[in-house]
């Protein structure tokens, strides 16, 4: 994760953006991260119709 953050920070810096990584306390549960990303997308008005989404139930 640390190397990935370094790479992302470099890419963001090259584009005039700032990387704001999530607090390590919340990096243990992928479900929580996916839910947060979905919430932020919904708040931004971005949605994906179910028939256009890739859903694989395990």
N, C-alpha and C positions, 0 to 999 in steps of 0.2 A: 504494500500500500504506500509506503514511503517513497519508493522509486516512482510509482505512478503519479503521486502528488508532485514530485519534482518535475516530471515531464509535463504535467498539466500546467504547473506554475510557469514553466518556460514558454509553453504555447500561449497561455493567457497573456503573459508579459509582452510577447511579440505582437499581440493584437490589441494592446492597450486595455486589457481586462484584468480583473483581479480574481484569483482563485479563493473561494471561501469554503474550504473543506468542512465537512460535518464533524462535530465533536466525536472523539473516539468512543465515548460512552454509547453512541448510537450506531457504531459501525459493526456491531456483532450480529445484527439481525437483518438479513437481506429483505425480508418481508416489510419491515418498518421503513427501509430505504425506498423500496418500490412504492409503498403507500404514500410516502412523503413526496416522491417525484410525481405521482399521479395527482395528489392534492394540489401541488404547485401548478401543474399543467391545467387542471380544471379551473383554478383561480385565474389563470391567464386566458381562459376561454378556449383552450385547445382540447378537443375531444376526438375520439376515434370510434366510429360506429362498430358495433360488435361484429358485423359481417366483414369488416376490414381488419379486424385484429386477429393475431395468431394466438389462440388459446389451446394449451395442451394440459389436460388434467392428468395428474399422476395418481 
